[in-house]
């Protein structure tokens, strides 16, 4: 039976996604893992590994965007940033908390979870659970035989070029993403995967890019099918317990004892997100042990040509061109709605984690101060 509190919380998450939530209610979504859905812990190991702090403060620097010049104070205040951490060459240059949170607060990833989920595909390949990215999805999920996912490979799934019809418009109550949210709220085991199996095909696999949280849910099911382990447990075993995290992570579930919502709903502290980003920067190696295949990070963070056009999207990581439009630094981000970002610049060895509570879903597309402009200005400032 659903109680009054859970009904109220369910409507709160719908209002947040629709961009119809007051700031205090909206922020509660980001800091309360158990508020909306069942969760599973991602266990941390011991001991905690301290981070190194640089004694040189981050300089004030200009951020040029849209014909105007801004600064870091504009970026934080106008974009409703709650947490900001900058690391250069493994040293923290800035760690800032706002909107009432602190170093112990676990913050909702939103779609940054997508990049974590595809990282587990890399770990499963390294472990031999998945042969390679060119394997048909139906090898591991045979129930998808005869559906629109028949003929989709692990690679096309991770690139969001499955060709399965999907709209991720959070503000449209009739979109597939909103239908998926209603299924999350109902907390019925297997409902989302059944819904995915019913989706029609819109394009041949590999020919059309379409941003799809539904595809990411299938990534989670793939990891579970291939490894026999929940995403949370596999993430803990391979990565989270090995990096000296300060706290357990938490991950929303589609139902109690069901699959993780692989495309969203991961919670961690600002510093622990930074530790994960450094793991990616270090090419998926922990204490000399390779967790991800060699070259995986470069491939996961690379742009693709799809349908004759460059698409700045890798294995559910967003590509960040430099200020001059070049891809020379190989920079990319995990990116979540309402302003959650893990920026990683391999060439310059810069990491930046941003946790925000922006008011509208469209603020990821048109924020007050553009995230990529901020990242590129930041890289110049710390050279």
TARARA-V919974 format. One record per pair of residues at least 12 apart in sequence whose C-alpha atoms are under 10 Angstrom apart, sorted by the first residue. I is the first residue (numbers start at 1). GAP is how many residues later the second one is. Records with the same first field share a line. If there is no record, write none. Layout:
BEGIN
I->GAP  GAP
END
This chain:
BEGIN
2->184
5->30  31
6->29  30  31  179
7->29  178
8->27  28
9->16  19  20  25  26  27  28  176
10->25  26  27  171  172  174  175  176
11->25  174
12->13  14  16  17  23  24
13->12  13  15  16  17  22  23  24  168  172
14->22  156  157  159  164  167  168  171
15->156
16->12  13  14  154  155  322  341  342  343  344  345
17->152  153  154  155  161  164  320  321  342  343  344
18->151  152  153  154  155  160  341  342  343  344
19->151  152  319  339  340  341  342  343  344
20->151  339  340  341
21->338  339
22->337
23->57  334  335  336
24->75  333
26->331  332  333
27->55  72  80  81  329  330  331  332
28->79  80  329
29->78  79  328
30->75  76  77  78  79  80  235  236  237  325  326  327
31->70  74  75  76  77  236  237  238
32->73  74  75  76  235
33->73  74  75  216  217  218  219  232  233  234  235
34->216  217  218
35->217
36->148  149  151  216  217  229
37->147  148  149  150  214  215  216  217  218  219  224  228
38->146  147  149  212  213  214  215  216  217  218  219  220  222
39->193  210  211  212  213  214  215  216  217  218  219  220  221  222  226  227  228
40->190  191  192  193  208  209  210  211  212  213  216  217  218  219  220  226
41->191  192  195  206  207  208  209  210  211  225  226
42->188  189  190  191  192  193  194  195  197  198  199  205  206  207  208  209  224  225  226
43->189  190  191  192  193  194  196  197  198  202  204  205  206  207
44->191  192  193  195  196  197  198  199  200  201  202  203  204  205  228
45->191  192  194  195  196  197  198  199  200  201  202  203
46->195  196  197  198  199  200  201
47->194  195  196  197  198  199
48->193  194  195  196  197  198  199
49->193  194  195  196  197  226
50->194  195  196  221
51->36  39  40  41  193  220  223  224
52->35  37  38  39  40  41
53->34  35  37  38  39  40  41  42
54->33  34  35  36  37  38  39  40
55->36  37  38
56->36  37  38
57->35  36  37
58->28  34  35  36  37  320  323  324
59->13  34  35  319  322  323
60->12  13  318  321
61->313  316  317  319  320  321
62->311  312  315  316  318  319
63->12  306  307  308  309  310  311  312  313  314  315
64->259  305  306  309  310  312  313
65->303  304  305  306  307  308  309  312
66->303  304  307
68->301
69->300
70->299  303  304
71->298  303  306
72->297  302  305  306
74->294  295
75->292  293  294  295  296  299
76->20  22  278  279  280  292  293
77->21  22  291  292
78->280  289  290  291
79->259  260  276  277  278  279  280  284  285  288  289  290  291  292
80->18  19  258  259  275  276  277  278  279  288
81->15  16  17  18  257  258  259  273  274  275  276  277
82->14  15  16  17  18  19  20  25  188  257  258  272  273  274  275  276
83->12  13  14  15  16  17  18  19  20  22  24  186  187  188  257  270  271  272  273  274
84->12  13  14  186  187  190  257  268  269  270  271  272
85->12  185  186  188  189  257  266  267  268  269  270
86->188  257  264  265  266  267  268  289  292  293  296
87->187  190  191  257  262  263  264  265  266  295
88->257  260  261  262  263  264  291  294  295
89->189  259  260  261  262  293
90->185  188  191  259  260  261
91->259  260
92->179  182  258  259  260
93->259  289
94->258
95->175  176  257  258
96->174  258
97->173  258
98->257  258
99->257  258
102->167  168
103->143  166  167  168  169
104->142  143  164  165  166  167
105->142  162  163  164  165  166
106->141  142  143  144  160  161  162  163  164  165  166  167
107->142  143  158  159  160  161  162  163  166  233  248  249  250
108->142  143  144  156  157  158  159  160  161  228  232  247  248  249
109->142  154  155  156  157  158  159  160  164  225  226  227  228  229  230  231  232  233  246  247
110->152  153  154  155  156  157  224  225  226  227  228  229  230  231
111->102  105  151  152  153  154  155  205  223  224  225  226  227  228  229  230
112->150  151  152  153  154  161  204  205  221  222  223  224  225  227  228  229  230
113->103  138  148  149  150  151  152  153  154  203  221  222  223  227
114->44  99  101  102  103  105  106  147  148  149  150  151  152  201  202  203  220  221  222
115->43  101  147  148  149  185  186  199  200  201  202  203  218  219  220  221  227
116->115  119  146  147  148  150  160  161  164  200  201  218
117->41  99  100  102  103  106  114  115  118  143  144  145  146  147  198  199
118->36  37  39  40  41  98  101  102  105  144  145  182  197  198  199
119->39  116  120  161  165  172  173  177  178  181  196  197  198
120->99  100  102  103  107  111  114  115  118  119  171  172
121->12  33  34  37  98  99  101  102  105  106  171  194
122->101  162  169  170  171  172  174  175  178  193
123->100  104  111  112  115  116  161  167  168  169  170  173
124->98  99  100  102  103  110  114  167  168  169
125->101  102  166  167  168  171
126->164  165  166  167  168  170
127->100  111  164  165  166
128->98  99
129->94  96  97  98  99
130->24  92  93  95  96  97
131->23  95
132->21  22  23
133->20  21  22  23  24  25
134->18  19  20  21  22
135->16  17  18  19  20
136->13  14  15  16  17  18  19  20  21
137->12  13  14  15  16  17  18  19  20  81  82  85
138->12  13  14  15  16  84
139->14  15  83  86  87
140->14  81  82  83  84  85  86  87
141->77  80  81  83  84  85
142->83
143->50  51  54
144->49  50  52  53  54
145->52
146->51
147->17  49  50  51  52  53  54
148->14  15  16  17  48  49  50  51  52  53  54  55  56  57
149->13  14  15  47  48  49  50  51  52  56  66  69
150->12  47  51  55
151->53  54  55
152->12  52  53  54
153->52  53
154->65  68
155->51  145  159  160
156->49  50  51  52  53  59  159
157->48  49  55  58  59  61  62  158  159
158->57  58  60  61  142  155  156  157  158  159
159->47  49  50  51  52  53  56  57  141  144  145  147  152  154  155  156  157  158
160->45  46  48  49  50  51  52  53  54  55  56  153  154  155  156
161->42  43  44  45  46  47  48  49  50  51  54  145
162->39  40  41  42  43  44  45  46  47  48  50  53
163->37  38  39  40  41  42  43  44  45  46  47  52
164->32  33  34  35  36  37  38  39  40  41  44  45  46  48  50  51
165->31  34  35  36  37  38  45  47  49
166->30  33  34  35  36  44  45  46  47  48  49
167->43  44  45  46  47
168->12  42  43  44  45  46
169->42  43  192  193
170->167  190  191  192
171->189  190  191
176->19  20  23  36  37  38
177->35  36  37
179->13  16
180->12  13  15  16  33  34  37  74
181->73
183->12  71  72
184->68  69  70  71  77
185->68  69  70
186->68  69
187->66  67  68  69  70  71
188->65  66  67  68  70
189->64  65  66  67  68  69  70
190->31  64  65  68  69
191->63  64
192->22  25  26  62  67  69
193->21  22  24  25  28  61  66
195->19
196->18  19  21  22
197->21
199->15
206->100  101
207->98  99  100  101
208->98  99  100  101  103
209->95  96  97  98  102  104
211->102  105
212->51  104
213->48  49  50  51
214->47  48  49
215->47  48
216->45  46  47  48  100
217->37  42  43  44  45  46  47
218->41  43  44  45
219->12  42  43  44
220->39  40  41  42  43
221->38  39  40  41
223->39
224->35  36
230->27  28  29  30
231->20  28  29  30  31
232->17  18  19  20  27  28  30  34
235->14
236->12  13
238->48  53  54
239->37  40  45  46  47  52
240->32  35  36
242->44  45
243->29  32  33  35  36  43  44
244->28  31
245->23  24  26  27  28  29  30  31
246->22  23  25  26  29
247->21  22  24  25
248->19  20  21  24
249->17  18  19  20  23  24
250->15  16  17  18
251->13  14  15  16  17
252->12  13  14  15
253->12  13
263->53  73
264->72  73
269->86
270->72  83  84  85
271->82
272->81
273->68  69  79  80  81  82
274->68  69  70  77  78  79  80
275->76
276->66
277->56  57  65  66  67  73  74  75  76
278->64  66  68  71  72  73  74
279->12  13
280->12  16  17  18  64  66
281->16  17  62  63  64  65  66  68  69  70
282->15  64  67
283->12  13  14  15  63
284->12  13
296->19
297->17  18  20  49
298->16  32  33  34  48
299->15  16
300->13  14  15  16  17  18  19  32
301->12  13  14  15  16  17  18  19  29  30  31  32  33  43
302->12  13  15  16  17  18  25  28  29  30
303->12  14  15  16  17  18  24  27  29
304->15
312->15  20
313->19  20
314->18  19
316->17  18  19
317->14  15  16  17  18  25  26
318->13  14  15  16  17  23  25
319->12  13  14  15  24  25  53
320->12  13  23  24  25  51  52  53  55  56
321->51  52  55
322->50  51  53  54  55  57
323->49  50  51  52  53  54  57
324->52
328->17  18  19
329->15  16  17  18  19  20
330->14  15  16  17  18
331->12  13  14  15  16  17  18  19  20  44  45
332->12  13  14  40
333->12  18  19  20  39
334->19
335->19  29
336->18  19  20  25  28
337->19  20  21  22  23  24  25  26  27  28
338->17  18  19  20  21  22  23  24  25  26  27  29
339->15  16  17  18  19  20  21  22  24  25  26  28  32
340->13  14  15  16  17  18  24
341->12  13  14  15  30
342->12  13
343->28  29  32
344->31
345->30  31  34
348->31  32  34  35
349->30  34
350->25  28  29  32  33
351->24  28
352->23  26  27
354->17
END
